[in-house]
Structure formats: C-alpha cells, structure tokens
C-alpha cells in the first residue's frame, strides 16, 4: 500500500468518525429513545 493510499484511507476513517460524532451529538438533544426487544428464553434440559 502506498503512502497516498494510506492517507486516503485515513481521511475516509476521519470523515466517518466526524459523521458518528455529529450523529451522537445530535441524538443527545433528542428524547432518549428506548427500544424494548422481547426475547423468548427456553430452558432445555438434555
């Protein structure tokens, strides 16, 4: 991998992290959203 490719990949990662930080900051201002997942747990004995 060349230096140019490494720099390009690093820029992509930085951009992705910036988007995630923006998303997290925006979600802090929204109401807390709670998702309830129902789960069925079966106890099986061999």
Protein Blocks (a to p, Z undefined) as FASTA:
>chain_A
ZZklmmmmmmmmmmmmmmmmmmmmmmmmmccdddddddddddddZZ
